[in-house]
Amino acid sequence: MGRPVSHPIRRALFVVGVLLLIAWPRTASASCREVSDVTGEQKCFRFGSLWSLERTPPFLFRFGMRYSDIRTEGLDFSASKTRGVSYSMPYDFRGRSLGFRTVGGVSADGGLGFFIAGQLYSGIETHISLGHTTTRATSVEARGQTLRLTQDDGFNTTLFGGAIPIGYRIPLGRAALRTEMAFGVEMVEISHEVAPLVGRNWTGTATAYRGVVEPRIAGEIWFTQHIALAVAGGVNVIGGSTDHSLSISLAWHIRALDGASTL
């Protein structure tokens, strides 16, 4: 009969076995799929990489429509370019001189969002609208002289803005509420003809900028675990609580239900 294995050798064999079990590849740790007709050509993913909330990037992309109105009274316009004459005369005027009180309208709206911690999120967004007003002429005071802004078919206006929202999401199952604050800037551009008291007319473009500090409230309805419809409304406090916005957008969320369906 052979000699019995000593205790130190048995302990060493046990340790080696445990190490082999730990190091041995486990099929449950990966998910593979064939990528061609050649057997063995596979693309593998880490276990849970396609569905685990912890391994899914907390990003969302949205696109929709936005309605906003900006009162011209609080805007200061300045000429950005002129053409049609051999020289360029800079001019500026207050928005209250215009014959219309508001600019804006329906615009395309979109953005990228990401979650910072839990349901606290931020991102970046932008919107642009092309509008028109039927006002045909208005006189403005510009640097000590009177200029008459004219346009046969009215004035064309462009509104472009961008902001960084910071907010918190309250999950309610297939619905959610969000409160956020947006910080940004908006540009208003008006195309027109300029008629001075003396000299030839020229075509000009006047531009004004304003800051945005806009508290908002929004509601979401989830169609699937990754697609949600959102409606949001806000008021820009820099505009004296007179500039409003309302948006509706469809968003694709990479992380299902943004990582939480209940509080």
C-alpha positions as CSV (number, residue, x, y, z in Angstrom):
1,M,0.0,0.0,0.0
2,G,1.2,3.5,-0.8
3,R,2.0,6.0,1.8
4,P,-0.8,8.4,2.8
5,V,-0.6,11.9,1.5
6,S,0.8,14.2,4.2
7,H,-1.3,17.1,5.5
8,P,1.0,19.8,4.0
9,I,0.6,18.3,0.5
10,R,-3.2,18.0,0.9
11,R,-3.3,21.7,1.9
12,A,-1.2,22.7,-1.1
13,L,-3.4,20.6,-3.5
14,F,-6.5,22.3,-2.0
15,V,-5.1,25.8,-2.5
16,V,-4.1,25.0,-6.1
17,G,-7.6,23.7,-6.8
18,V,-9.3,26.8,-5.4
19,L,-7.0,29.1,-7.5
20,L,-7.8,27.1,-10.6
21,L,-11.5,27.5,-10.0
22,I,-11.1,31.2,-9.6
23,A,-9.0,31.7,-12.7
24,W,-10.9,29.3,-14.9
25,P,-13.1,31.1,-17.6
26,R,-16.7,31.1,-16.7
27,T,-19.3,31.0,-19.5
28,A,-21.8,32.9,-17.3
29,S,-19.6,36.0,-17.2
30,A,-19.9,36.7,-20.9
31,S,-22.5,36.7,-23.7
32,C,-21.4,35.9,-27.2
33,R,-23.0,35.8,-30.6
34,E,-21.9,34.8,-34.1
35,V,-20.9,37.7,-36.3
36,S,-20.4,35.7,-39.6
37,D,-21.0,32.4,-41.3
38,V,-17.6,31.2,-40.2
39,T,-18.0,29.1,-37.1
40,G,-16.2,30.6,-34.1
41,E,-16.2,34.2,-35.2
42,Q,-18.0,35.8,-32.3
43,K,-18.5,39.1,-30.6
44,C,-18.7,38.8,-26.8
45,F,-20.1,41.2,-24.2
46,R,-19.5,41.2,-20.5
47,F,-22.2,39.7,-18.4
48,G,-24.9,42.3,-17.9
49,S,-23.4,44.9,-20.3
50,L,-26.5,45.0,-22.4
51,W,-29.0,45.4,-19.6
52,S,-27.4,46.2,-16.3
53,L,-28.2,49.7,-15.0
54,E,-24.8,49.9,-13.3
55,R,-23.1,49.4,-16.7
56,T,-25.4,51.5,-18.9
57,P,-24.3,55.1,-19.6
58,P,-26.8,57.5,-18.0
59,F,-27.4,59.6,-21.1
60,L,-30.4,60.8,-23.0
61,F,-31.0,62.5,-26.4
62,R,-34.1,64.6,-27.1
63,F,-35.7,66.5,-30.0
64,G,-38.9,68.4,-30.3
65,M,-40.6,71.7,-30.7
66,R,-40.6,74.8,-28.5
67,Y,-42.8,77.9,-28.4
68,S,-41.3,81.1,-26.8
69,D,-42.0,84.8,-26.8
70,I,-39.5,87.5,-25.9
71,R,-40.6,91.1,-25.2
72,T,-38.7,93.6,-27.3
73,E,-38.9,96.3,-24.6
74,G,-36.0,94.9,-22.7
75,L,-33.7,94.4,-25.7
76,D,-30.9,96.6,-27.0
77,F,-30.3,96.2,-30.8
78,S,-27.1,97.0,-32.7
79,A,-26.3,96.7,-36.4
80,S,-24.3,93.6,-37.2
81,K,-23.8,94.1,-41.0
82,T,-25.0,96.4,-43.8
83,R,-24.8,96.2,-47.6
84,G,-26.0,98.2,-50.6
85,V,-23.9,101.3,-49.8
86,S,-20.2,102.1,-50.2
87,Y,-19.8,102.6,-46.4
88,S,-21.1,101.0,-43.2
89,M,-22.7,103.2,-40.6
90,P,-23.1,101.5,-37.2
91,Y,-26.3,102.2,-35.4
92,D,-28.1,100.9,-32.3
93,F,-31.6,101.4,-30.8
94,R,-33.8,100.2,-28.0
95,G,-36.3,97.4,-28.6
96,R,-39.1,99.6,-27.2
97,S,-38.8,101.7,-30.4
98,L,-39.9,98.9,-32.6
99,G,-43.5,98.7,-33.8
100,F,-44.0,95.2,-32.4
101,R,-43.8,94.0,-28.7
102,T,-42.7,90.4,-29.0
103,V,-40.5,88.2,-31.1
104,G,-40.3,84.4,-31.2
105,G,-42.7,81.7,-32.1
106,V,-42.3,78.0,-32.8
107,S,-38.7,76.6,-33.0
108,A,-36.9,73.4,-33.3
109,D,-35.5,72.3,-29.9
110,G,-33.1,69.6,-28.9
111,G,-30.4,68.6,-26.4
112,L,-28.2,66.0,-24.7
113,G,-28.7,65.2,-21.0
114,F,-26.8,63.1,-18.5
115,F,-27.3,62.1,-14.8
116,I,-24.7,63.3,-12.3
117,A,-25.8,61.3,-9.2
118,G,-29.0,59.5,-8.6
119,Q,-31.8,61.4,-10.3
120,L,-29.8,64.7,-10.4
121,Y,-29.1,65.6,-14.0
122,S,-27.7,68.3,-16.3
123,G,-26.9,68.7,-20.0
124,I,-26.9,71.1,-22.9
125,E,-29.7,72.3,-25.2
126,T,-30.3,74.6,-28.1
127,H,-33.2,75.9,-30.1
128,I,-33.7,78.0,-33.3
129,S,-36.7,79.7,-34.8
130,L,-37.4,81.7,-38.0
131,G,-40.2,84.2,-37.6
132,H,-42.0,87.0,-39.3
133,T,-43.9,90.1,-38.3
134,T,-46.2,92.0,-40.6
135,T,-45.1,95.4,-39.3
136,R,-43.9,97.3,-42.4
137,A,-42.2,100.4,-40.9
138,T,-41.1,101.8,-37.6
139,S,-38.9,104.8,-36.6
140,V,-36.1,104.4,-34.1
141,E,-33.7,106.8,-32.5
142,A,-30.1,105.7,-33.3
143,R,-27.1,107.7,-32.1
144,G,-28.8,111.1,-32.3
145,Q,-30.6,110.6,-35.6
146,T,-33.9,109.2,-36.6
147,L,-33.8,106.1,-38.8
148,R,-36.8,104.5,-40.4
149,L,-36.8,100.7,-40.5
150,T,-38.8,99.5,-43.5
151,Q,-39.7,96.2,-45.1
152,D,-42.4,95.8,-47.8
153,D,-43.6,92.4,-46.5
154,G,-42.7,92.9,-42.8
155,F,-39.6,92.0,-40.8
156,N,-37.9,88.6,-40.7
157,T,-36.8,87.6,-37.3
158,T,-34.4,84.8,-36.1
159,L,-34.2,83.6,-32.5
160,F,-31.3,81.3,-31.5
161,G,-30.6,80.2,-28.0
162,G,-28.6,77.7,-25.9
163,A,-28.7,76.8,-22.2
164,I,-27.4,74.4,-19.6
165,P,-30.2,72.9,-17.5
166,I,-29.7,71.5,-14.0
167,G,-32.6,69.6,-12.4
168,Y,-34.0,66.7,-10.4
169,R,-36.3,63.9,-11.6
170,I,-39.0,62.4,-9.5
171,P,-39.9,58.9,-10.8
172,L,-43.6,57.9,-10.6
173,G,-43.7,54.5,-12.4
174,R,-44.5,55.1,-16.1
175,A,-44.6,58.8,-15.4
176,A,-42.1,61.3,-13.9
177,L,-42.0,64.9,-12.8
178,R,-38.9,67.2,-13.2
179,T,-38.0,70.5,-11.8
180,E,-35.0,72.3,-13.3
181,M,-33.2,75.6,-13.7
182,A,-31.8,76.6,-17.1
183,F,-28.9,79.1,-17.5
184,G,-28.0,80.4,-21.0
185,V,-28.2,83.1,-23.6
186,E,-30.6,84.0,-26.5
187,M,-29.9,86.0,-29.7
188,V,-32.6,87.9,-31.5
189,E,-31.9,89.1,-35.1
190,I,-34.1,91.4,-37.2
191,S,-33.6,91.9,-41.0
192,H,-34.8,95.2,-42.4
193,E,-34.3,98.1,-44.7
194,V,-32.8,101.3,-43.2
195,A,-34.1,104.7,-44.5
196,P,-32.1,107.7,-43.1
197,L,-33.4,111.2,-43.3
198,V,-30.5,112.0,-45.7
199,G,-28.9,109.6,-48.1
200,R,-29.7,106.3,-49.7
201,N,-31.4,103.3,-48.1
202,W,-29.5,100.2,-47.2
203,T,-30.2,96.7,-46.0
204,G,-29.2,96.0,-42.4
205,T,-29.5,93.4,-39.7
206,A,-29.9,94.4,-36.0
207,T,-29.0,91.9,-33.3
208,A,-29.7,91.8,-29.6
209,Y,-28.7,89.4,-26.8
210,R,-30.2,88.6,-23.5
211,G,-29.4,86.2,-20.6
212,V,-31.6,83.3,-19.6
213,V,-32.3,82.2,-16.0
214,E,-35.4,80.1,-16.4
215,P,-37.0,77.9,-13.8
216,R,-39.0,75.1,-15.3
217,I,-41.4,72.3,-14.5
218,A,-41.8,69.2,-16.7
219,G,-43.8,66.0,-16.9
220,E,-42.9,62.8,-18.7
221,I,-44.8,59.8,-20.0
222,W,-42.8,56.6,-20.9
223,F,-43.9,54.8,-24.0
224,T,-41.3,52.1,-23.6
225,Q,-38.4,51.6,-21.1
226,H,-36.2,53.8,-23.3
227,I,-38.6,56.3,-25.0
228,A,-40.4,59.1,-23.2
229,L,-42.6,62.1,-24.2
230,A,-42.0,65.2,-22.1
231,V,-43.8,68.6,-21.8
232,A,-42.1,71.5,-20.1
233,G,-42.9,75.1,-19.3
234,G,-40.8,77.9,-17.9
235,V,-40.4,81.7,-17.3
236,N,-37.2,83.7,-17.8
237,V,-36.8,85.7,-14.6
238,I,-34.3,88.0,-16.4
239,G,-37.2,89.1,-18.7
240,G,-39.2,90.3,-15.7
241,S,-41.4,87.2,-15.7
242,T,-42.8,88.2,-19.1
243,D,-40.9,85.9,-21.4
244,H,-42.4,82.4,-21.5
245,S,-41.5,79.1,-23.1
246,L,-43.4,75.8,-23.7
247,S,-41.8,72.7,-25.2
248,I,-42.8,69.2,-26.2
249,S,-40.1,66.7,-27.0
250,L,-39.5,63.0,-27.5
251,A,-36.4,61.6,-25.8
252,W,-34.4,58.4,-26.1
253,H,-32.9,57.3,-22.8
254,I,-29.9,54.9,-23.0
255,R,-30.6,53.7,-19.4
256,A,-34.0,52.1,-18.9
257,L,-36.4,54.4,-17.0
258,D,-33.4,56.6,-16.1
259,G,-32.4,54.0,-13.6
260,A,-35.5,54.3,-11.3
261,S,-39.2,53.9,-11.6
262,T,-40.2,54.7,-8.0
263,L,-38.9,56.9,-5.3
